């Protein structure tokens, strides 16, 4: 181990807002800080303290240059020579910025958040790989999703880049995945042996008592006094299967509103438009509320109140989690942490890594059937059962998915990385 408090640099396309990658990165940063280390950040956008941040606009997956490259790299099997030249140009620009970041903050270790597993920004991934190859800086590649898990990357003209950097197989890089399935697939496809560190919540410190800040949340979202507040705490992308939550809302035959807390993100708005049409057809009160929430409270540019995502959980009557695919289940743990009942589809990571722990939920498989509706209706009518269920879930979460577990595994990982250095 080095003989001074480690300086750790987090690198990603984006480190801000309420997306799962950013939230988990900040939990790691909190854990490293509790272990006595200092953390710094490099991304296309970041909302951490500015004195610890270096912004590189071309690192963002939504930078116009990156979007143009992606249009020529994915969905077809040949890329233009101009695209290859532009990739190398951005690659050099980003690599230079990364070098300055490492030097300026005297970094001992970098943690790469999803930028070496999901090719949302190919030049960034290639630049990071070059940086590690040229400097030998110890690196943790923290993988939340993989290229082979996203259909939009299956047809591509970037296979050379994908094999080189998504993920790279280099001695100085330790790979961490968030679930056992990711570990087995990464090993099968690359021969790498990753460490599994699941998503966590700060179960050692339960949510603070509610205050009056969000007393007007229901009103500002457009819920009536009689509406049940069903919270869908995910991005609006097809794999979240929000249409299943719409069907449940409809079939409950109770006054309710389905509130979606996140935006469409990087996958376009076609799915969101579909959900709006479906909600109208089913007669469901659908509220797309991304503009009302961030991971902390604040104010929008127009002065409107911004609520923390925790405010939504505290006031929700039920959390819907009907996803077909999840890297782990960050929103599931958030619902457990905030002691809210959950209706969940049995996605594969839930079946392998979460259900065996003993969580109590309303569970369905692939489609909402009559028994799902009836079980949900019975639960909503039984506050005592809800209280028992959510307390049991909280205690299970504290045993298996706490910050204490994260600190322990990170300490072991760092010892292995710096052994002999």
N, C-alpha and C positions, 0 to 999 in steps of 0.2 A: 504494500500500500504506500502511496506517496506520503511524505512527512508534513503535509499541510492540508488545511480544509480544501476539499476538491472544488474546483470551478467546473460546473457542468453546463453545457450548452444544449438547449432543445432546438431542434430544427424541424420545420414542417412547412407545408404550403400556406397554412393558416393556423393561427393560435389565438382564437377569439370566439366569443359567442357560446352557443349552447350545443354545438355538435359534439358527438361522443368522443372523437379523437382529442379535441381541445380540452374537454372536461377531464379526461383521463390523464392527459399530459400534465395538467395543473395539479392533479392529485399526486402524481409522481413528484412534481416539483415541491409540493408541500411536504411529502415524505422525506425527500432529500434535505430540505431545509431543517426539518426536525432532527435529522441525523447530523446536522452541523455543517452542511455544504452550502455553497452559493450557486444560484441558478440564473442563467441568462437565456435569451430567446432570439431566434432568427426565423423570420417568416415573411410572407407577402403581406400579412396583416396580423397585428398582435395587440391585445389590450392589457398586457402586463405593464408594470412601471416603466416609463420610457427610458430611464437611465440604464435599464437592464436589457433593452431591446434594440435590435438592429433590423430595420425593415428593408427588404429587397423586393420591390414591386413585382419583378419578373418571376419571383418564387411562387406567386399566387396562381392558383389554377384558373382563375378568372381573368388574368391579365390578357389583353387582346392578342398579344403575340402568341401566347400559349394556346388560346382557343383556336387560333388559325392553324397552328401546328397539329393540334389534336384532330381537326377536321380532315387533315391529309394523312394522318397516321392510323386512324381507326375507322372501321367500316369498309375498308378496301385493302387490297393486298399489295399495292405498289405505291410508293411515295415519290414525289417529284425531287429532282436534284436540288431545287430551291429549298425545299423543306429540310433536306439533310444539312444544307449549308446554314440555314437558320437555327437548326437544333445546335449545331456546333458553336454558332455565335452566342446564343443564349447560355449554353453550357459554360463557355469561357467567362462570360459576364458574371454568372452566378457563382462559379468557382472562385473567382477573384473576391467577390463579396464574402463568401464563406471563409476564405483565408484571412481576410481582415477581421472578421468576427472572432475567429479562433485566436488570433494574435492579440487583438485589443483587450479581450477579457481573460487572456492567459488560460485558456481552457485545458483541463486535464482529461476530459471525457465529453463526447457528444452523444445525445440521445435523439435518434431520428424517428419521428412520429409519423408512421404510415407512408412516408415519402420514398421508401425503398420496397414497398409492397404493392401499392396501387398507383399506376402510372398516370395520375392526373396531371403531372408536370414532368415529362420525360427529361428535359434538360436539367431540372433540379436533381433528379435521381442520379443522372450521369455525373453531375458536378460533385455530389456527395461521395460517390464511389471513387472518383478521381482524388478527392481530398484525402480520403482514408488511405488510398494506395500510395499517395505521395508523401504524406506526413506520418503515417502510422499511428494516428491518434486513436486511442481506444474508443470503441463505438458500441452502443447498444441500439440495435434496430428493433423498435417496438412496433410490431405488426398488428393492426386491427382488422384489416381486410386484405385479400390477395387478388391479384389480377385474374386468376382462374375462377374466381367467384362472381365475376361481373360479366354478363353476356355481351355488354357493349365493347369489350376488349377482345373477344374471341376472334373476330376477323380483323386483322391488323397488318400494317406495313412497318411494324416496329419490332419484329421478333428479335433482331440483333440487340436492340437496346433492352428489351424485356429480359433476355437471357443474361445480359451483363449486369443489370442493376436492380431487377425487381423479382426477387432480392439478389444481391451479390453474394458470392461464396468466397469470403476472405477471412484470413486468420484473425484479423484485428476486430472483426465484427461479431458480437454475441447477439443472437437472435432471441427475441421474446415474443411469444404469442399469447393470446388472451383466452384460448380454449383448447381442449384436448384434441378436437377434430383438426384445428389448424396445425397443431403440433404434428399429428400423424401425416397430414397431407404435405406439409413442408418437408418432412423427413422422406416421404415416399418420392416426391418430385425432385428433390435436390440433394438428398443425403445429409442435410444439416440436422443437428439435434438441438432444437430450441428449448428454452426454459418456458414453462407455463406460469404466467402471473395473471390471474383473473382480474376483471374490473372490481373496484372496491367502493365502499362508502365509509364515511367517518362514523361508524356505529359506536365508537367510544364516546362520542359527543353527540347525543341525540339532538334533533332540531330544537332550536330555541322556542320558547313559548311565543305564541302568535301575538302580534301587535295590531294596531289599527290601520297600518299603512295600506293594506289590501282590502279594507272593508268595502271599498267601492268596486272591487274587481268584477264581481258578477254583473253589476250594473253596466260597467264600461265595456264588458264583453258582449252585452246584449241579452243576458239571461233574464228570464222573468223570475219572480219570487218563488213560483211553484216548480220551476225546472230542476230536474236532477242535472248535476254537472258531471258529465262523462268526459274524462280527459284522455286524449290521444297524444302522448308526449314524445312524438317522433317527427322526423322530417317527412315531407310529402313526396315519397318515392314509391314506385310500384311494389317493391319487396316488403313494404310495411303493411300491405293488404288492408288499407283503411276502409275499403268497401265492406269488409267483414264487420267492422265496428259500426258502419252505417246500417247494415242489416240488423245487427243486434239492437241498435237504438230504435229502429223502426218496430221490431217485433216485441220489444218490451211492453209496448202499448201503455207507456207512462209518459207524462210530460218531461222532456229531457232535451238537452242540447249537447252535441258532440263538439268539443273544443280541441282543435289541433294547434299545438303550441309552437311548432317549428315551420320553417319555410320549405319550398321545393328544393332548394339547394342547387346542386350542379347538374341535375338530370332533366332540366326543362320543366315546362308547365302543363304538358299535355295530360299527365296523370291528375294533376290538380283540377283541370277543367272537367275531366271525366268524373271526379268525385263530386264536383258542384252539380253536374247534371244528374248524377245518381241520387244525391241528397234531395234534389227537387222532385225527382220521380217518386222517391220513397216517402216524401213528406217529412224528412228529418231536418231539424234545425242544426245545420253545420256552420261552425264558426271557425274561420281560418284566422288564427290570432297571433301569428308570428311577430307582427309589429308591436305587440303588447309585452313581449317577454325578452329577457336576456338572462345570463346566469347571475346577474346582480341587479339591484334596483337602480333606477336613474331616471333620466328624462330624454325624450326624443328631441330632435332639432326644433320641432314646433311647440315644444314645451309640454307635450302630453306625457303622462306618467308611464314609466316603464316598470314592470313588475319582475321580480326574480321568478325563475321557474319554480322555486320552492313555494312561492305564494299560490301558484296554480295547484300544486299537490295538496297544500293544506286545505284548500276549499273544494277540492274535487270529492264527489261522492263515490266515484268508481274510476279506475284506470283501465283502459282498453289497450291490449298489447297483442294484436292479431297477426304479427309479422310471420312471413314465410321463411325469412332468412335474417339472422342477426349474428354479428361477430361474437357477441356475448349476450348482452342484455342490460345495457346501462340504465335504460328507463325502468326495467323490471326492478333493479336494485334501488333506484330512486323511490319507486312506489313503496317498496318494503321499508326503506329508511323513514319515509314520511307516514308510515302506518296507514296505507290505503289499500282497500281490497282490489284484486286484480282479476281480470278475465284475460286469459292468455292462450294463444295457439301453441301447440306443442311443436315448436320449431326444433331443429336437430340439436342445437347447443343446449336448449332448455332440457331436452330429454337426457343428454349425456352428462351435463355439468351442473345443472341447477335442480331439476326435479328430485334427483337422488338425495339431496340434502334434507328433503321433507317439507318444503314450502307448501302452504295451504292456499289454493287458488281455485277459481272456476276455470277448468281446462277444456279445450276442445281440440279436435284434430282436423285441420284443413277447411272445415266449413261449420257455420253456426247452425246447429240443429235445434230441435224442440227442447231437448234436455238442457242444452246450454242456456237457452232463453229462460226456462223455468228455474234453473239453478241460480241464475243471476237475479231473477225477480225475487226468489225466496231470500237470497242474501240481502238484497237492498231493504227488505221488509223486516230484517232481524238485526238491529243495532248490537245486541249482545253477542251474536255470532260474529259479527264484523270485528268487534273489539277483541274477542278471543283469537280470531284468525290473524289479525295484524300484529298483535303482541307476540304470538308464536313465531310469525315470520321475521319480526325484528330480531328476536333472540337467535334465530338460525343465521340471519345475516351477520350478526355480530360475531358468531363463532367462525364463520367460513369466509367472509368477504369484507374484513375490516382493514383499517389503516395499519393496525398492528401486524397483520399478515403481510401487507405490502412492505412495510419497513423491514421486516425480517427477511423477506425474499430478496429485496434490493441490497441489503447488507451482504447477504451470501453471494449474490451476483457480483458485487463490486470486489469482494475478497478474491473471487476467482479471476476476475479480469486483471487485477493488479498484483496477483501473486507472482513474485519473482521480479517485478519491475523495480 
